[in-house]
Amino acid sequence: MKGFLSQKQVETIKEQYPVGTRIELIHMDDPYGPIEAGTQGTVESVDDAGTLHMQWDNGRTLGIVPGEDQFKVIPRSQEDVKENDQNQTMGGMGM
């Protein structure tokens, strides 16, 4: 990444990748301990530098940087959407 992101850019990243977003890594250019391509994980937080702090399904917790690392968002399944809609109808209470 070239330079620091503005606060507005970081806010945009936080909106694009909210906590709970599922991600699949395509490529990480980290010579010391990269996550393997194809690994999936969940966004745990986004810091003030715009780094997505991940909980990877393989147990690792290495962050990814939009614009540096290549990844894709995993669309929510129809079951997840249906369950979320049902929970909202019930006032957010999961049954």
Backbone as XML, in Angstrom:
<?xml version="1.0"?>
<chain id="A" units="angstrom">
  <residue number="1" name="MET">
    <atom name="N" x="0.855" y="-1.175" z="0.000"/>
    <atom name="CA" x="0.000" y="0.000" z="0.000"/>
    <atom name="C" x="0.895" y="1.229" z="0.000"/>
  </residue>
  <residue number="2" name="LYS">
    <atom name="N" x="0.515" y="2.198" z="-0.758"/>
    <atom name="CA" x="1.290" y="3.441" z="-0.864"/>
    <atom name="C" x="0.693" y="4.490" z="0.068"/>
  </residue>
  <residue number="3" name="GLY">
    <atom name="N" x="1.410" y="4.808" z="1.154"/>
    <atom name="CA" x="0.940" y="5.844" z="2.067"/>
    <atom name="C" x="-0.200" y="5.391" z="2.959"/>
  </residue>
  <residue number="4" name="PHE">
    <atom name="N" x="-0.717" y="6.346" z="3.719"/>
    <atom name="CA" x="-1.800" y="6.066" z="4.651"/>
    <atom name="C" x="-3.149" y="6.352" z="4.005"/>
  </residue>
  <residue number="5" name="LEU">
    <atom name="N" x="-4.166" y="5.629" z="4.451"/>
    <atom name="CA" x="-5.518" y="5.875" z="3.971"/>
    <atom name="C" x="-6.137" y="7.027" z="4.748"/>
  </residue>
  <residue number="6" name="SER">
    <atom name="N" x="-7.013" y="7.753" z="4.090"/>
    <atom name="CA" x="-7.744" y="8.815" z="4.790"/>
    <atom name="C" x="-8.805" y="8.171" z="5.676"/>
  </residue>
  <residue number="7" name="GLN">
    <atom name="N" x="-9.319" y="8.941" z="6.602"/>
    <atom name="CA" x="-10.373" y="8.444" z="7.479"/>
    <atom name="C" x="-11.597" y="8.032" z="6.660"/>
  </residue>
  <residue number="8" name="LYS">
    <atom name="N" x="-11.894" y="8.794" z="5.615"/>
    <atom name="CA" x="-13.026" y="8.474" z="4.749"/>
    <atom name="C" x="-12.810" y="7.132" z="4.043"/>
  </residue>
  <residue number="9" name="GLN">
    <atom name="N" x="-11.589" y="6.860" z="3.565"/>
    <atom name="CA" x="-11.281" y="5.585" z="2.918"/>
    <atom name="C" x="-11.438" y="4.422" z="3.891"/>
  </residue>
  <residue number="10" name="VAL">
    <atom name="N" x="-10.983" y="4.623" z="5.125"/>
    <atom name="CA" x="-11.107" y="3.576" z="6.147"/>
    <atom name="C" x="-12.578" y="3.322" z="6.456"/>
  </residue>
  <residue number="11" name="GLU">
    <atom name="N" x="-13.379" y="4.379" z="6.561"/>
    <atom name="CA" x="-14.813" y="4.214" z="6.817"/>
    <atom name="C" x="-15.486" y="3.446" z="5.685"/>
  </residue>
  <residue number="12" name="THR">
    <atom name="N" x="-15.063" y="3.700" z="4.452"/>
    <atom name="CA" x="-15.606" y="2.974" z="3.308"/>
    <atom name="C" x="-15.279" y="1.487" z="3.414"/>
  </residue>
  <residue number="13" name="ILE">
    <atom name="N" x="-14.057" y="1.159" z="3.800"/>
    <atom name="CA" x="-13.659" y="-0.243" z="3.982"/>
    <atom name="C" x="-14.506" y="-0.888" z="5.075"/>
  </residue>
  <residue number="14" name="LYS">
    <atom name="N" x="-14.722" y="-0.164" z="6.177"/>
    <atom name="CA" x="-15.536" y="-0.702" z="7.276"/>
    <atom name="C" x="-16.971" y="-0.967" z="6.826"/>
  </residue>
  <residue number="15" name="GLU">
    <atom name="N" x="-17.487" y="-0.119" z="5.945"/>
    <atom name="CA" x="-18.842" y="-0.321" z="5.424"/>
    <atom name="C" x="-18.886" y="-1.497" z="4.452"/>
  </residue>
  <residue number="16" name="GLN">
    <atom name="N" x="-17.838" y="-1.642" z="3.634"/>
    <atom name="CA" x="-17.784" y="-2.730" z="2.646"/>
    <atom name="C" x="-17.613" y="-4.091" z="3.295"/>
  </residue>
  <residue number="17" name="TYR">
    <atom name="N" x="-16.859" y="-4.149" z="4.387"/>
    <atom name="CA" x="-16.510" y="-5.416" z="5.025"/>
    <atom name="C" x="-16.836" y="-5.365" z="6.518"/>
  </residue>
  <residue number="18" name="PRO">
    <atom name="N" x="-18.120" y="-5.324" z="6.862"/>
    <atom name="CA" x="-18.473" y="-5.265" z="8.281"/>
    <atom name="C" x="-18.102" y="-6.554" z="9.015"/>
  </residue>
  <residue number="19" name="VAL">
    <atom name="N" x="-18.010" y="-6.458" z="10.323"/>
    <atom name="CA" x="-17.739" y="-7.626" z="11.153"/>
    <atom name="C" x="-18.721" y="-8.728" z="10.777"/>
  </residue>
  <residue number="20" name="GLY">
    <atom name="N" x="-18.197" y="-9.936" z="10.610"/>
    <atom name="CA" x="-19.022" y="-11.076" z="10.245"/>
    <atom name="C" x="-18.983" y="-11.409" z="8.762"/>
  </residue>
  <residue number="21" name="THR">
    <atom name="N" x="-18.399" y="-10.510" z="7.938"/>
    <atom name="CA" x="-18.291" y="-10.773" z="6.504"/>
    <atom name="C" x="-17.393" y="-11.987" z="6.291"/>
  </residue>
  <residue number="22" name="ARG">
    <atom name="N" x="-17.846" y="-12.891" z="5.430"/>
    <atom name="CA" x="-17.056" y="-14.073" z="5.092"/>
    <atom name="C" x="-16.220" y="-13.756" z="3.853"/>
  </residue>
  <residue number="23" name="ILE">
    <atom name="N" x="-14.954" y="-14.175" z="3.890"/>
    <atom name="CA" x="-13.994" y="-13.861" z="2.843"/>
    <atom name="C" x="-13.227" y="-15.120" z="2.461"/>
  </residue>
  <residue number="24" name="GLU">
    <atom name="N" x="-12.895" y="-15.214" z="1.171"/>
    <atom name="CA" x="-12.006" y="-16.272" z="0.681"/>
    <atom name="C" x="-10.770" y="-15.615" z="0.097"/>
  </residue>
  <residue number="25" name="LEU">
    <atom name="N" x="-9.617" y="-16.053" z="0.553"/>
    <atom name="CA" x="-8.354" y="-15.478" z="0.089"/>
    <atom name="C" x="-8.002" y="-16.017" z="-1.289"/>
  </residue>
  <residue number="26" name="ILE">
    <atom name="N" x="-7.598" y="-15.124" z="-2.170"/>
    <atom name="CA" x="-7.133" y="-15.506" z="-3.508"/>
    <atom name="C" x="-5.601" y="-15.507" z="-3.529"/>
  </residue>
  <residue number="27" name="HIS">
    <atom name="N" x="-5.000" y="-14.439" z="-2.976"/>
    <atom name="CA" x="-3.532" y="-14.345" z="-2.939"/>
    <atom name="C" x="-3.104" y="-13.376" z="-1.846"/>
  </residue>
  <residue number="28" name="MET">
    <atom name="N" x="-2.053" y="-13.758" z="-1.139"/>
    <atom name="CA" x="-1.457" y="-12.890" z="-0.115"/>
    <atom name="C" x="0.039" y="-12.832" z="-0.375"/>
  </residue>
  <residue number="29" name="ASP">
    <atom name="N" x="0.578" y="-11.637" z="-0.484"/>
    <atom name="CA" x="2.005" y="-11.464" z="-0.728"/>
    <atom name="C" x="2.704" y="-11.210" z="0.603"/>
  </residue>
  <residue number="30" name="ASP">
    <atom name="N" x="2.822" y="-12.275" z="1.391"/>
    <atom name="CA" x="3.463" y="-12.195" z="2.705"/>
    <atom name="C" x="4.518" y="-13.298" z="2.764"/>
  </residue>
  <residue number="31" name="PRO">
    <atom name="N" x="5.811" y="-12.937" z="2.645"/>
    <atom name="CA" x="6.853" y="-13.961" z="2.593"/>
    <atom name="C" x="7.077" y="-14.698" z="3.924"/>
  </residue>
  <residue number="32" name="TYR">
    <atom name="N" x="6.564" y="-14.185" z="5.034"/>
    <atom name="CA" x="6.872" y="-14.763" z="6.332"/>
    <atom name="C" x="5.842" y="-15.764" z="6.846"/>
  </residue>
  <residue number="33" name="GLY">
    <atom name="N" x="4.637" y="-15.708" z="6.383"/>
    <atom name="CA" x="3.627" y="-16.630" z="6.890"/>
    <atom name="C" x="2.285" y="-16.411" z="6.248"/>
  </residue>
  <residue number="34" name="PRO">
    <atom name="N" x="2.258" y="-16.500" z="4.934"/>
    <atom name="CA" x="1.000" y="-16.207" z="4.252"/>
    <atom name="C" x="-0.075" y="-17.244" z="4.547"/>
  </residue>
  <residue number="35" name="ILE">
    <atom name="N" x="-1.293" y="-16.825" z="4.385"/>
    <atom name="CA" x="-2.435" y="-17.731" z="4.446"/>
    <atom name="C" x="-2.541" y="-18.366" z="3.054"/>
  </residue>
  <residue number="36" name="GLU">
    <atom name="N" x="-2.838" y="-19.637" z="3.001"/>
    <atom name="CA" x="-2.932" y="-20.346" z="1.730"/>
    <atom name="C" x="-4.144" y="-19.876" z="0.921"/>
  </residue>
  <residue number="37" name="ALA">
    <atom name="N" x="-3.955" y="-19.741" z="-0.383"/>
    <atom name="CA" x="-5.045" y="-19.365" z="-1.283"/>
    <atom name="C" x="-6.197" y="-20.354" z="-1.122"/>
  </residue>
  <residue number="38" name="GLY">
    <atom name="N" x="-7.419" y="-19.834" z="-1.149"/>
    <atom name="CA" x="-8.605" y="-20.671" z="-0.990"/>
    <atom name="C" x="-9.092" y="-20.771" z="0.441"/>
  </residue>
  <residue number="39" name="THR">
    <atom name="N" x="-8.271" y="-20.307" z="1.393"/>
    <atom name="CA" x="-8.676" y="-20.336" z="2.798"/>
    <atom name="C" x="-9.795" y="-19.329" z="3.021"/>
  </residue>
  <residue number="40" name="GLN">
    <atom name="N" x="-10.776" y="-19.732" z="3.804"/>
    <atom name="CA" x="-11.901" y="-18.852" z="4.110"/>
    <atom name="C" x="-11.842" y="-18.424" z="5.563"/>
  </residue>
  <residue number="41" name="GLY">
    <atom name="N" x="-12.450" y="-17.263" z="5.831"/>
    <atom name="CA" x="-12.468" y="-16.752" z="7.187"/>
    <atom name="C" x="-13.521" y="-15.674" z="7.355"/>
  </residue>
  <residue number="42" name="THR">
    <atom name="N" x="-13.569" y="-15.142" z="8.579"/>
    <atom name="CA" x="-14.578" y="-14.168" z="8.965"/>
    <atom name="C" x="-13.902" y="-12.902" z="9.463"/>
  </residue>
  <residue number="43" name="VAL">
    <atom name="N" x="-14.399" y="-11.746" z="9.013"/>
    <atom name="CA" x="-13.877" y="-10.462" z="9.488"/>
    <atom name="C" x="-14.251" y="-10.301" z="10.963"/>
  </residue>
  <residue number="44" name="GLU">
    <atom name="N" x="-13.241" y="-10.085" z="11.801"/>
    <atom name="CA" x="-13.446" y="-9.869" z="13.234"/>
    <atom name="C" x="-13.485" y="-8.381" z="13.572"/>
  </residue>
  <residue number="45" name="SER">
    <atom name="N" x="-12.700" y="-7.590" z="12.826"/>
    <atom name="CA" x="-12.680" y="-6.139" z="13.024"/>
    <atom name="C" x="-11.922" y="-5.495" z="11.874"/>
  </residue>
  <residue number="46" name="VAL">
    <atom name="N" x="-12.079" y="-4.178" z="11.769"/>
    <atom name="CA" x="-11.323" y="-3.385" z="10.803"/>
    <atom name="C" x="-10.668" y="-2.266" z="11.602"/>
  </residue>
  <residue number="47" name="ASP">
    <atom name="N" x="-9.337" y="-2.170" z="11.520"/>
    <atom name="CA" x="-8.652" y="-1.153" z="12.328"/>
    <atom name="C" x="-8.599" y="0.190" z="11.594"/>
  </residue>
  <residue number="48" name="ASP">
    <atom name="N" x="-8.007" y="1.177" z="12.245"/>
    <atom name="CA" x="-7.958" y="2.536" z="11.704"/>
    <atom name="C" x="-7.015" y="2.690" z="10.515"/>
  </residue>
  <residue number="49" name="ALA">
    <atom name="N" x="-6.267" y="1.632" z="10.178"/>
    <atom name="CA" x="-5.421" y="1.647" z="8.982"/>
    <atom name="C" x="-6.119" y="0.954" z="7.810"/>
  </residue>
  <residue number="50" name="GLY">
    <atom name="N" x="-7.312" y="0.392" z="8.070"/>
    <atom name="CA" x="-8.067" y="-0.291" z="7.028"/>
    <atom name="C" x="-7.753" y="-1.764" z="6.886"/>
  </residue>
  <residue number="51" name="THR">
    <atom name="N" x="-6.980" y="-2.325" z="7.823"/>
    <atom name="CA" x="-6.668" y="-3.753" z="7.798"/>
    <atom name="C" x="-7.857" y="-4.544" z="8.304"/>
  </residue>
  <residue number="52" name="LEU">
    <atom name="N" x="-8.202" y="-5.615" z="7.566"/>
    <atom name="CA" x="-9.268" y="-6.506" z="8.006"/>
    <atom name="C" x="-8.641" y="-7.572" z="8.893"/>
  </residue>
  <residue number="53" name="HIS">
    <atom name="N" x="-9.000" y="-7.575" z="10.154"/>
    <atom name="CA" x="-8.489" y="-8.580" z="11.082"/>
    <atom name="C" x="-9.401" y="-9.786" z="10.988"/>
  </residue>
  <residue number="54" name="MET">
    <atom name="N" x="-8.791" y="-10.921" z="10.634"/>
    <atom name="CA" x="-9.534" y="-12.111" z="10.260"/>
    <atom name="C" x="-9.413" y="-13.226" z="11.283"/>
  </residue>
  <residue number="55" name="GLN">
    <atom name="N" x="-10.456" y="-14.007" z="11.383"/>
    <atom name="CA" x="-10.410" y="-15.301" z="12.058"/>
    <atom name="C" x="-10.564" y="-16.316" z="10.933"/>
  </residue>
  <residue number="56" name="TRP">
    <atom name="N" x="-9.444" y="-16.894" z="10.529"/>
    <atom name="CA" x="-9.464" y="-17.845" z="9.421"/>
    <atom name="C" x="-9.983" y="-19.188" z="9.912"/>
  </residue>
  <residue number="57" name="ASP">
    <atom name="N" x="-10.636" y="-19.919" z="9.013"/>
    <atom name="CA" x="-11.209" y="-21.217" z="9.363"/>
    <atom name="C" x="-10.150" y="-22.234" z="9.768"/>
  </residue>
  <residue number="58" name="ASN">
    <atom name="N" x="-8.885" y="-22.003" z="9.391"/>
    <atom name="CA" x="-7.803" y="-22.908" z="9.772"/>
    <atom name="C" x="-7.215" y="-22.558" z="11.146"/>
  </residue>
  <residue number="59" name="GLY">
    <atom name="N" x="-7.817" y="-21.575" z="11.840"/>
    <atom name="CA" x="-7.362" y="-21.208" z="13.180"/>
    <atom name="C" x="-6.425" y="-20.018" z="13.228"/>
  </residue>
  <residue number="60" name="ARG">
    <atom name="N" x="-5.899" y="-19.580" z="12.107"/>
    <atom name="CA" x="-4.989" y="-18.440" z="12.084"/>
    <atom name="C" x="-5.757" y="-17.136" z="12.202"/>
  </residue>
  <residue number="61" name="THR">
    <atom name="N" x="-5.044" y="-16.064" z="12.519"/>
    <atom name="CA" x="-5.674" y="-14.759" z="12.728"/>
    <atom name="C" x="-4.978" y="-13.628" z="11.977"/>
  </residue>
  <residue number="62" name="LEU">
    <atom name="N" x="-4.269" y="-13.925" z="10.922"/>
    <atom name="CA" x="-3.535" y="-12.909" z="10.175"/>
    <atom name="C" x="-4.480" y="-11.968" z="9.431"/>
  </residue>
  <residue number="63" name="GLY">
    <atom name="N" x="-4.211" y="-10.657" z="9.502"/>
    <atom name="CA" x="-5.034" y="-9.660" z="8.827"/>
    <atom name="C" x="-4.733" y="-9.575" z="7.344"/>
  </residue>
  <residue number="64" name="ILE">
    <atom name="N" x="-5.694" y="-9.009" z="6.609"/>
    <atom name="CA" x="-5.502" y="-8.766" z="5.184"/>
    <atom name="C" x="-5.730" y="-7.288" z="4.888"/>
  </residue>
  <residue number="65" name="VAL">
    <atom name="N" x="-5.080" y="-6.820" z="3.827"/>
    <atom name="CA" x="-5.122" y="-5.401" z="3.481"/>
    <atom name="C" x="-5.787" y="-5.242" z="2.111"/>
  </residue>
  <residue number="66" name="PRO">
    <atom name="N" x="-6.971" y="-4.613" z="2.072"/>
    <atom name="CA" x="-7.596" y="-4.351" z="0.776"/>
    <atom name="C" x="-6.658" y="-3.527" z="-0.107"/>
  </residue>
  <residue number="67" name="GLY">
    <atom name="N" x="-6.543" y="-3.911" z="-1.365"/>
    <atom name="CA" x="-5.648" y="-3.219" z="-2.275"/>
    <atom name="C" x="-4.263" y="-3.842" z="-2.346"/>
  </residue>
  <residue number="68" name="GLU">
    <atom name="N" x="-3.910" y="-4.616" z="-1.352"/>
    <atom name="CA" x="-2.623" y="-5.325" z="-1.335"/>
    <atom name="C" x="-2.853" y="-6.823" z="-1.511"/>
  </residue>
  <residue number="69" name="ASP">
    <atom name="N" x="-3.711" y="-7.379" z="-0.679"/>
    <atom name="CA" x="-4.038" y="-8.795" z="-0.751"/>
    <atom name="C" x="-5.260" y="-8.968" z="-1.646"/>
  </residue>
  <residue number="70" name="GLN">
    <atom name="N" x="-5.335" y="-10.111" z="-2.303"/>
    <atom name="CA" x="-6.461" y="-10.379" z="-3.192"/>
    <atom name="C" x="-7.412" y="-11.351" z="-2.494"/>
  </residue>
  <residue number="71" name="PHE">
    <atom name="N" x="-8.695" y="-10.993" z="-2.467"/>
    <atom name="CA" x="-9.689" y="-11.822" z="-1.805"/>
    <atom name="C" x="-11.050" y="-11.525" z="-2.390"/>
  </residue>
  <residue number="72" name="LYS">
    <atom name="N" x="-12.008" y="-12.377" z="-2.070"/>
    <atom name="CA" x="-13.381" y="-12.138" z="-2.505"/>
    <atom name="C" x="-14.316" y="-12.378" z="-1.328"/>
  </residue>
  <residue number="73" name="VAL">
    <atom name="N" x="-15.417" y="-11.656" z="-1.346"/>
    <atom name="CA" x="-16.446" y="-11.842" z="-0.329"/>
    <atom name="C" x="-17.245" y="-13.082" z="-0.711"/>
  </residue>
  <residue number="74" name="ILE">
    <atom name="N" x="-17.516" y="-13.920" z="0.269"/>
    <atom name="CA" x="-18.348" y="-15.099" z="0.061"/>
    <atom name="C" x="-19.786" y="-14.666" z="0.292"/>
  </residue>
  <residue number="75" name="PRO">
    <atom name="N" x="-20.618" y="-14.761" z="-0.740"/>
    <atom name="CA" x="-22.016" y="-14.346" z="-0.571"/>
    <atom name="C" x="-22.706" y="-15.186" z="0.490"/>
  </residue>
  <residue number="76" name="ARG">
    <atom name="N" x="-23.576" y="-14.552" z="1.225"/>
    <atom name="CA" x="-24.352" y="-15.279" z="2.227"/>
    <atom name="C" x="-25.278" y="-16.244" z="1.512"/>
  </residue>
  <residue number="77" name="SER">
    <atom name="N" x="-25.447" y="-17.414" z="2.090"/>
    <atom name="CA" x="-26.330" y="-18.402" z="1.481"/>
    <atom name="C" x="-27.782" y="-17.985" z="1.672"/>
  </residue>
  <residue number="78" name="GLN">
    <atom name="N" x="-28.640" y="-18.517" z="0.868"/>
    <atom name="CA" x="-30.066" y="-18.217" z="0.974"/>
    <atom name="C" x="-30.597" y="-18.617" z="2.348"/>
  </residue>
  <residue number="79" name="GLU">
    <atom name="N" x="-30.073" y="-19.716" z="2.944"/>
    <atom name="CA" x="-30.508" y="-20.133" z="4.282"/>
    <atom name="C" x="-30.183" y="-19.057" z="5.311"/>
  </residue>
  <residue number="80" name="ASP">
    <atom name="N" x="-28.966" y="-18.484" z="5.215"/>
    <atom name="CA" x="-28.584" y="-17.425" z="6.147"/>
    <atom name="C" x="-29.499" y="-16.222" z="6.000"/>
  </residue>
  <residue number="81" name="VAL">
    <atom name="N" x="-29.803" y="-15.848" z="4.763"/>
    <atom name="CA" x="-30.672" y="-14.708" z="4.508"/>
    <atom name="C" x="-32.060" y="-14.975" z="5.087"/>
  </residue>
  <residue number="82" name="LYS">
    <atom name="N" x="-32.592" y="-16.169" z="4.837"/>
    <atom name="CA" x="-33.921" y="-16.531" z="5.323"/>
    <atom name="C" x="-33.954" y="-16.522" z="6.848"/>
  </residue>
  <residue number="83" name="GLU">
    <atom name="N" x="-32.934" y="-17.101" z="7.495"/>
    <atom name="CA" x="-32.875" y="-17.144" z="8.956"/>
    <atom name="C" x="-32.788" y="-15.734" z="9.530"/>
  </residue>
  <residue number="84" name="ASN">
    <atom name="N" x="-31.971" y="-14.862" z="8.915"/>
    <atom name="CA" x="-31.826" y="-13.487" z="9.386"/>
    <atom name="C" x="-33.152" y="-12.740" z="9.258"/>
  </residue>
  <residue number="85" name="ASP">
    <atom name="N" x="-33.837" y="-12.918" z="8.128"/>
    <atom name="CA" x="-35.130" y="-12.268" z="7.932"/>
    <atom name="C" x="-36.132" y="-12.730" z="8.985"/>
  </residue>
  <residue number="86" name="GLN">
    <atom name="N" x="-36.115" y="-14.028" z="9.282"/>
    <atom name="CA" x="-37.037" y="-14.577" z="10.283"/>
    <atom name="C" x="-36.700" y="-14.008" z="11.664"/>
  </residue>
  <residue number="87" name="ASN">
    <atom name="N" x="-35.427" y="-13.912" z="11.999"/>
    <atom name="CA" x="-35.030" y="-13.359" z="13.294"/>
    <atom name="C" x="-35.450" y="-11.897" z="13.424"/>
  </residue>
  <residue number="88" name="GLN">
    <atom name="N" x="-35.328" y="-11.124" z="12.338"/>
    <atom name="CA" x="-35.723" y="-9.726" z="12.392"/>
    <atom name="C" x="-37.220" y="-9.609" z="12.585"/>
  </residue>
  <residue number="89" name="THR">
    <atom name="N" x="-37.988" y="-10.506" z="11.971"/>
    <atom name="CA" x="-39.443" y="-10.506" z="12.129"/>
    <atom name="C" x="-39.813" y="-10.795" z="13.581"/>
  </residue>
  <residue number="90" name="MET">
    <atom name="N" x="-38.996" y="-11.606" z="14.249"/>
    <atom name="CA" x="-39.277" y="-11.985" z="15.630"/>
    <atom name="C" x="-38.617" y="-11.020" z="16.613"/>
  </residue>
  <residue number="91" name="GLY">
    <atom name="N" x="-38.240" y="-9.879" z="16.170"/>
    <atom name="CA" x="-37.624" y="-8.889" z="17.061"/>
    <atom name="C" x="-36.174" y="-9.182" z="17.354"/>
  </residue>
  <residue number="92" name="GLY">
    <atom name="N" x="-35.518" y="-9.944" z="16.473"/>
    <atom name="CA" x="-34.089" y="-10.229" z="16.640"/>
    <atom name="C" x="-33.800" y="-11.387" z="17.554"/>
  </residue>
  <residue number="93" name="MET">
    <atom name="N" x="-34.829" y="-12.065" z="18.023"/>
    <atom name="CA" x="-34.616" y="-13.188" z="18.929"/>
    <atom name="C" x="-34.498" y="-14.471" z="18.121"/>
  </residue>
  <residue number="94" name="GLY">
    <atom name="N" x="-33.351" y="-15.135" z="18.228"/>
    <atom name="CA" x="-33.166" y="-16.415" z="17.561"/>
    <atom name="C" x="-33.876" y="-17.526" z="18.313"/>
  </residue>
  <residue number="95" name="MET">
    <atom name="N" x="-34.521" y="-18.393" z="17.605"/>
    <atom name="CA" x="-35.245" y="-19.496" z="18.238"/>
    <atom name="C" x="-34.637" y="-20.789" z="17.797"/>
  </residue>
</chain>
